[in-house]
């Protein structure tokens, strides 16, 4: 369920990464040697990466339960959670569940993600054509052009993307579960979020302490188009938490 990209776990901190809709663990492979003093652990969801023969999840709660059950071996060291888009919501909910089980993250980063109260509620998955989905992926710069132009590859990836969209549509915030106690950071693209104060306000009820937002050049997939800026900010945030701990 998780991979360390064949690297031994030697650092005194771990960063557990969750993928965006349609993405996979390999999106975080370049991070494995790019964050000093941190071991990178990435979730491998069914339907992609080495699990491509398995059916992709279509419901949020069972997917979080599965992620949580497989995470225990990686919790012996101080850890942070990072997720982009769908992964940001997964990171947040994993953080809440881990805190309830006595495993508090040092930091949770929801990147490119709308707040739980915004996403929660009936959101039927529209029957969007493959052509329209591909057009949206191109506009968001969700993948390299050569990947989006590969018809055979996209025939494999689009069903996974549709399944992930169903996962997000099935999400319901549980008001009985306490808000996140760990520090919360909100990463966003300047082109997608013109009003960061609104983003912070939407997320504020989801956390005990007010979240802090950091903007980056680009749109929804700023993690792909501005990787150096994201990794620099991420490294600073992770080591800031280490210093305060």
C-alpha atoms as a printed R data frame, in Angstrom:
    type eleno elety resid chain resno       x      y       z
1   ATOM     1    CA   UNK     A     1   0.000  0.000   0.000
2   ATOM     2    CA   UNK     A     2   2.954  2.343   0.620
3   ATOM     3    CA   UNK     A     3   6.354  2.634  -1.004
4   ATOM     4    CA   UNK     A     4   9.685  4.169   0.040
5   ATOM     5    CA   UNK     A     5  10.988  3.894  -3.543
6   ATOM     6    CA   UNK     A     6  13.391  1.157  -2.404
7   ATOM     7    CA   UNK     A     7  15.147  3.510  -0.023
8   ATOM     8    CA   UNK     A     8  15.840  2.544   3.600
9   ATOM     9    CA   UNK     A     9  14.068  4.525   6.297
10  ATOM    10    CA   UNK     A    10  16.991  6.236   8.037
11  ATOM    11    CA   UNK     A    11  15.891  9.811   8.777
12  ATOM    12    CA   UNK     A    12  14.306 11.009  12.018
13  ATOM    13    CA   UNK     A    13  11.181 12.278  10.240
14  ATOM    14    CA   UNK     A    14   8.812 10.867   7.626
15  ATOM    15    CA   UNK     A    15   6.677 12.574   5.030
16  ATOM    16    CA   UNK     A    16   3.676 10.460   4.037
17  ATOM    17    CA   UNK     A    17   2.304 11.528   0.640
18  ATOM    18    CA   UNK     A    18  -1.149 11.006  -0.896
19  ATOM    19    CA   UNK     A    19  -1.789 11.369  -4.652
20  ATOM    20    CA   UNK     A    20  -4.140 13.640  -6.552
21  ATOM    21    CA   UNK     A    21  -7.085 12.254  -8.528
22  ATOM    22    CA   UNK     A    22  -5.709 10.152 -11.350
23  ATOM    23    CA   UNK     A    23  -2.213 10.293  -9.864
24  ATOM    24    CA   UNK     A    24  -0.027  7.738  -8.173
25  ATOM    25    CA   UNK     A    25   2.911  7.198  -5.874
26  ATOM    26    CA   UNK     A    26   5.413  7.805  -8.673
27  ATOM    27    CA   UNK     A    27   4.455 11.484  -8.705
28  ATOM    28    CA   UNK     A    28   6.448 11.702  -5.465
29  ATOM    29    CA   UNK     A    29   9.471  9.711  -6.609
30  ATOM    30    CA   UNK     A    30  11.489 12.900  -7.362
31  ATOM    31    CA   UNK     A    31  10.888 13.996  -3.773
32  ATOM    32    CA   UNK     A    32  12.611 10.951  -2.275
33  ATOM    33    CA   UNK     A    33  16.055 12.570  -2.352
34  ATOM    34    CA   UNK     A    34  14.943 16.208  -2.446
35  ATOM    35    CA   UNK     A    35  13.804 16.867   1.131
36  ATOM    36    CA   UNK     A    36  16.823 16.885   3.484
37  ATOM    37    CA   UNK     A    37  16.520 14.857   6.665
38  ATOM    38    CA   UNK     A    38  13.151 13.370   5.698
39  ATOM    39    CA   UNK     A    39  12.150  9.912   4.461
40  ATOM    40    CA   UNK     A    40   9.427 10.082   1.809
41  ATOM    41    CA   UNK     A    41   6.707  7.425   1.956
42  ATOM    42    CA   UNK     A    42   4.026  7.466  -0.762
43  ATOM    43    CA   UNK     A    43   0.652  5.728  -0.879
44  ATOM    44    CA   UNK     A    44   0.051  3.303  -3.735
45  ATOM    45    CA   UNK     A    45  -3.676  3.311  -4.372
46  ATOM    46    CA   UNK     A    46  -5.451  0.441  -6.147
47  ATOM    47    CA   UNK     A    47  -5.783  0.791  -9.901
48  ATOM    48    CA   UNK     A    48  -2.365  2.391 -10.537
49  ATOM    49    CA   UNK     A    49   1.393  1.920 -10.130
50  ATOM    50    CA   UNK     A    50   2.171 -1.677  -9.132
51  ATOM    51    CA   UNK     A    51  -1.515 -2.190  -8.237
52  ATOM    52    CA   UNK     A    52  -2.887 -1.404 -11.699
53  ATOM    53    CA   UNK     A    53  -4.626 -4.785 -11.981
54  ATOM    54    CA   UNK     A    54  -6.765 -4.058  -8.901
55  ATOM    55    CA   UNK     A    55 -10.069 -2.205  -9.224
56  ATOM    56    CA   UNK     A    56  -9.779  1.441  -8.232
57  ATOM    57    CA   UNK     A    57 -11.677  2.578  -5.135
58  ATOM    58    CA   UNK     A    58 -14.862  4.580  -5.708
59  ATOM    59    CA   UNK     A    59 -15.875  5.371  -2.096
60  ATOM    60    CA   UNK     A    60 -14.035  7.716   0.263
61  ATOM    61    CA   UNK     A    61 -14.549  5.976   3.622
62  ATOM    62    CA   UNK     A    62 -13.348  2.499   2.586
63  ATOM    63    CA   UNK     A    63 -10.305  4.044   0.923
64  ATOM    64    CA   UNK     A    64  -9.341  5.988   4.076
65  ATOM    65    CA   UNK     A    65  -9.877  2.862   6.188
66  ATOM    66    CA   UNK     A    66  -7.559  0.932   3.863
67  ATOM    67    CA   UNK     A    67  -4.900  3.653   3.974
68  ATOM    68    CA   UNK     A    68  -5.084  3.794   7.759
69  ATOM    69    CA   UNK     A    69  -4.823  0.039   8.244
70  ATOM    70    CA   UNK     A    70  -1.646 -0.177   6.151
71  ATOM    71    CA   UNK     A    71   0.044  2.869   7.696
72  ATOM    72    CA   UNK     A    72   0.916  1.446  11.125
73  ATOM    73    CA   UNK     A    73   4.447  0.208  10.218
74  ATOM    74    CA   UNK     A    74   5.463  3.779   9.306
75  ATOM    75    CA   UNK     A    75   4.334  5.504  12.517
76  ATOM    76    CA   UNK     A    76   7.321  4.776  14.761
77  ATOM    77    CA   UNK     A    77   8.992  8.072  13.799
78  ATOM    78    CA   UNK     A    78   7.656 11.662  13.865
79  ATOM    79    CA   UNK     A    79   5.727 12.168  10.645
80  ATOM    80    CA   UNK     A    80   3.907 14.704   8.501
81  ATOM    81    CA   UNK     A    81   1.152 14.181   5.934
82  ATOM    82    CA   UNK     A    82   1.074 15.775   2.480
83  ATOM    83    CA   UNK     A    83  -1.554 15.414  -0.191
84  ATOM    84    CA   UNK     A    84  -2.462 17.293  -3.346
85  ATOM    85    CA   UNK     A    85  -6.057 17.870  -4.488
86  ATOM    86    CA   UNK     A    86  -7.891 14.616  -3.619
87  ATOM    87    CA   UNK     A    87  -4.750 13.701  -1.688
88  ATOM    88    CA   UNK     A    88  -5.120 16.841   0.430
89  ATOM    89    CA   UNK     A    89  -8.533 15.684   1.593
90  ATOM    90    CA   UNK     A    90  -7.153 12.195   2.247
91  ATOM    91    CA   UNK     A    91  -4.242 13.648   4.242
92  ATOM    92    CA   UNK     A    92  -6.613 15.727   6.357
93  ATOM    93    CA   UNK     A    93  -8.954 12.833   7.150
94  ATOM    94    CA   UNK     A    94  -6.056 10.473   7.812
95  ATOM    95    CA   UNK     A    95  -4.688 13.057  10.236
96  ATOM    96    CA   UNK     A    96  -7.983 13.172  12.134
97  ATOM    97    CA   UNK     A    97  -8.219  9.405  12.373
98  ATOM    98    CA   UNK     A    98  -4.582  9.043  13.400
99  ATOM    99    CA   UNK     A    99  -5.051 11.594  16.169
100 ATOM   100    CA   UNK     A   100  -8.062  9.660  17.432
101 ATOM   101    CA   UNK     A   101  -5.832  6.566  17.583
102 ATOM   102    CA   UNK     A   102  -3.083  8.375  19.513
103 ATOM   103    CA   UNK     A   103  -0.754  9.112  16.564
104 ATOM   104    CA   UNK     A   104  -0.603 12.884  16.107
105 ATOM   105    CA   UNK     A   105   1.084 14.156  12.933
106 ATOM   106    CA   UNK     A   106   3.602 16.950  13.373
107 ATOM   107    CA   UNK     A   107   2.138 18.693  10.347
108 ATOM   108    CA   UNK     A   108  -0.610 18.199   7.756
109 ATOM   109    CA   UNK     A   109  -0.348 19.901   4.365
110 ATOM   110    CA   UNK     A   110  -3.468 20.078   2.202
111 ATOM   111    CA   UNK     A   111  -2.238 21.181  -1.207
112 ATOM   112    CA   UNK     A   112  -4.608 22.381  -3.927
113 ATOM   113    CA   UNK     A   113  -7.566 21.151  -1.887
114 ATOM   114    CA   UNK     A   114 -10.936 22.690  -1.081
115 ATOM   115    CA   UNK     A   115 -12.081 22.631   2.544
116 ATOM   116    CA   UNK     A   116 -14.085 19.695   3.916
117 ATOM   117    CA   UNK     A   117 -17.213 21.797   4.390
118 ATOM   118    CA   UNK     A   118 -16.987 22.879   0.742
119 ATOM   119    CA   UNK     A   119 -16.567 19.335  -0.575
120 ATOM   120    CA   UNK     A   120 -18.978 17.603   1.804
121 ATOM   121    CA   UNK     A   121 -22.482 16.929   0.516
122 ATOM   122    CA   UNK     A   122 -24.162 15.331  -2.488
123 ATOM   123    CA   UNK     A   123 -22.038 15.832  -5.589
124 ATOM   124    CA   UNK     A   124 -23.173 13.459  -8.324
125 ATOM   125    CA   UNK     A   125 -20.405 12.519 -10.732
126 ATOM   126    CA   UNK     A   126 -21.300 13.986 -14.093
127 ATOM   127    CA   UNK     A   127 -21.001 11.868 -17.202
128 ATOM   128    CA   UNK     A   128 -18.222 13.848 -18.822
129 ATOM   129    CA   UNK     A   129 -16.820 12.709 -22.140
130 ATOM   130    CA   UNK     A   130 -13.230 11.537 -22.424
131 ATOM   131    CA   UNK     A   131 -12.493 14.454 -24.747
132 ATOM   132    CA   UNK     A   132 -13.712 16.974 -22.172
133 ATOM   133    CA   UNK     A   133 -11.738 15.306 -19.381
134 ATOM   134    CA   UNK     A   134  -8.603 15.393 -21.527
135 ATOM   135    CA   UNK     A   135  -9.194 19.058 -22.323
136 ATOM   136    CA   UNK     A   136  -9.463 19.845 -18.607
137 ATOM   137    CA   UNK     A   137  -6.294 17.884 -17.882
138 ATOM   138    CA   UNK     A   138  -4.427 19.842 -20.562
139 ATOM   139    CA   UNK     A   139  -5.721 23.153 -19.220
140 ATOM   140    CA   UNK     A   140  -4.676 22.230 -15.661
141 ATOM   141    CA   UNK     A   141  -1.270 20.950 -16.863
142 ATOM   142    CA   UNK     A   142  -2.046 17.791 -14.898
143 ATOM   143    CA   UNK     A   143   0.455 15.688 -16.848
144 ATOM   144    CA   UNK     A   144   3.228 16.166 -19.434
145 ATOM   145    CA   UNK     A   145   1.876 16.769 -22.968
146 ATOM   146    CA   UNK     A   146   3.394 13.528 -24.243
147 ATOM   147    CA   UNK     A   147   1.426 11.558 -21.643
148 ATOM   148    CA   UNK     A   148  -1.853 13.266 -22.498
149 ATOM   149    CA   UNK     A   149  -1.197 12.633 -26.205
150 ATOM   150    CA   UNK     A   150  -0.682  8.868 -25.682
151 ATOM   151    CA   UNK     A   151  -4.107  7.378 -26.500
152 ATOM   152    CA   UNK     A   152  -3.292  3.910 -25.143
153 ATOM   153    CA   UNK     A   153  -1.951  5.279 -21.873
154 ATOM   154    CA   UNK     A   154  -4.905  7.603 -21.406
155 ATOM   155    CA   UNK     A   155  -7.304  4.727 -22.024
156 ATOM   156    CA   UNK     A   156  -5.809  3.171 -18.873
157 ATOM   157    CA   UNK     A   157  -5.649  6.386 -16.841
158 ATOM   158    CA   UNK     A   158  -9.067  7.909 -17.496
159 ATOM   159    CA   UNK     A   159 -11.037  5.149 -15.724
160 ATOM   160    CA   UNK     A   160  -8.794  5.658 -12.676
161 ATOM   161    CA   UNK     A   161  -9.455  9.391 -12.800
162 ATOM   162    CA   UNK     A   162 -13.201  8.795 -12.986
163 ATOM   163    CA   UNK     A   163 -13.007  6.442  -9.991
164 ATOM   164    CA   UNK     A   164 -11.092  9.073  -7.999
165 ATOM   165    CA   UNK     A   165 -13.673 11.719  -8.864
166 ATOM   166    CA   UNK     A   166 -16.304  9.349  -7.484
167 ATOM   167    CA   UNK     A   167 -14.227  9.011  -4.300
168 ATOM   168    CA   UNK     A   168 -14.257 12.768  -3.781
169 ATOM   169    CA   UNK     A   169 -17.979 12.992  -4.641
170 ATOM   170    CA   UNK     A   170 -18.754 10.400  -1.950
171 ATOM   171    CA   UNK     A   171 -16.986 12.381   0.796
172 ATOM   172    CA   UNK     A   172 -19.041 13.506   3.789
173 ATOM   173    CA   UNK     A   173 -17.523 15.472   6.652
174 ATOM   174    CA   UNK     A   174 -18.386 13.882  10.004
175 ATOM   175    CA   UNK     A   175 -19.155 16.702  12.471
176 ATOM   176    CA   UNK     A   176 -18.898 14.239  15.370
177 ATOM   177    CA   UNK     A   177 -15.195 13.764  14.690
178 ATOM   178    CA   UNK     A   178 -13.012 16.431  16.365
179 ATOM   179    CA   UNK     A   179 -11.188 18.948  14.163
180 ATOM   180    CA   UNK     A   180  -7.550 18.382  13.340
181 ATOM   181    CA   UNK     A   181  -5.222 19.327  16.213
182 ATOM   182    CA   UNK     A   182  -1.982 19.141  14.223
183 ATOM   183    CA   UNK     A   183  -0.732 22.320  12.499
184 ATOM   184    CA   UNK     A   184  -2.378 22.679   9.086
185 ATOM   185    CA   UNK     A   185  -0.799 24.285   6.019
186 ATOM   186    CA   UNK     A   186  -2.687 25.117   2.835
187 ATOM   187    CA   UNK     A   187  -0.659 25.209  -0.385
188 ATOM   188    CA   UNK     A   188  -2.359 26.783  -3.400
189 ATOM   189    CA   UNK     A   189  -1.682 28.128  -6.867
190 ATOM   190    CA   UNK     A   190  -1.973 31.886  -7.291
191 ATOM   191    CA   UNK     A   191  -3.881 31.488 -10.556
192 ATOM   192    CA   UNK     A   192  -6.465 29.167  -8.982
193 ATOM   193    CA   UNK     A   193  -6.962 30.922  -5.630
194 ATOM   194    CA   UNK     A   194  -7.300 34.693  -6.069
195 ATOM   195    CA   UNK     A   195  -8.506 35.089  -2.472
196 ATOM   196    CA   UNK     A   196  -6.311 33.081  -0.041
197 ATOM   197    CA   UNK     A   197  -8.144 34.630   2.921
198 ATOM   198    CA   UNK     A   198 -11.326 32.902   1.754
199 ATOM   199    CA   UNK     A   199  -9.470 29.604   1.471
200 ATOM   200    CA   UNK     A   200  -8.199 29.971   5.040
201 ATOM   201    CA   UNK     A   201 -11.676 30.923   6.275
202 ATOM   202    CA   UNK     A   202 -13.202 27.847   4.639
203 ATOM   203    CA   UNK     A   203 -10.610 25.568   6.264
204 ATOM   204    CA   UNK     A   204 -10.584 27.237   9.700
205 ATOM   205    CA   UNK     A   205 -13.453 25.167  11.224
206 ATOM   206    CA   UNK     A   206 -11.583 21.996  10.222
207 ATOM   207    CA   UNK     A   207  -8.622 22.632  12.536
208 ATOM   208    CA   UNK     A   208  -8.060 23.570  16.174
209 ATOM   209    CA   UNK     A   209  -5.499 26.241  15.269
210 ATOM   210    CA   UNK     A   210  -5.952 28.617  12.319
211 ATOM   211    CA   UNK     A   211  -4.316 27.170   9.199
212 ATOM   212    CA   UNK     A   212  -1.651 29.070   7.290
213 ATOM   213    CA   UNK     A   213  -1.684 29.422   3.512
214 ATOM   214    CA   UNK     A   214   1.250 29.545   1.098
215 ATOM   215    CA   UNK     A   215   0.825 30.468  -2.556
216 ATOM   216    CA   UNK     A   216   2.897 29.369  -5.559
217 ATOM   217    CA   UNK     A   217   3.118 30.364  -9.219
218 ATOM   218    CA   UNK     A   218   0.656 28.479 -11.393
219 ATOM   219    CA   UNK     A   219  -2.796 26.951 -11.327
220 ATOM   220    CA   UNK     A   220  -4.175 23.788  -9.794
221 ATOM   221    CA   UNK     A   221  -1.079 21.718 -10.589
222 ATOM   222    CA   UNK     A   222   1.493 24.183  -9.277
223 ATOM   223    CA   UNK     A   223   3.226 21.190  -7.642
224 ATOM   224    CA   UNK     A   224   4.146 20.104 -11.168
225 ATOM   225    CA   UNK     A   225   4.848 23.505 -12.717
226 ATOM   226    CA   UNK     A   226   6.672 25.066  -9.735
227 ATOM   227    CA   UNK     A   227   8.374 22.053  -8.115
228 ATOM   228    CA   UNK     A   228  11.430 23.883  -6.779
229 ATOM   229    CA   UNK     A   229   9.347 26.498  -4.993
230 ATOM   230    CA   UNK     A   230   7.080 23.826  -3.494
231 ATOM   231    CA   UNK     A   231   9.968 21.693  -2.262
232 ATOM   232    CA   UNK     A   232  11.723 24.728  -0.755
233 ATOM   233    CA   UNK     A   233   8.576 25.720   1.158
234 ATOM   234    CA   UNK     A   234   7.920 22.115   2.172
235 ATOM   235    CA   UNK     A   235  11.451 21.704   3.519
236 ATOM   236    CA   UNK     A   236  11.127 24.924   5.507
237 ATOM   237    CA   UNK     A   237   7.758 23.909   6.964
238 ATOM   238    CA   UNK     A   238   8.968 20.443   7.930
239 ATOM   239    CA   UNK     A   239  12.067 21.713   9.675
240 ATOM   240    CA   UNK     A   240  10.129 24.476  11.377
241 ATOM   241    CA   UNK     A   241   7.961 21.824  12.999
242 ATOM   242    CA   UNK     A   242  11.049 19.859  13.997
243 ATOM   243    CA   UNK     A   243  12.516 22.940  15.703
244 ATOM   244    CA   UNK     A   244   9.322 23.684  17.630
245 ATOM   245    CA   UNK     A   245   8.702 20.107  18.695
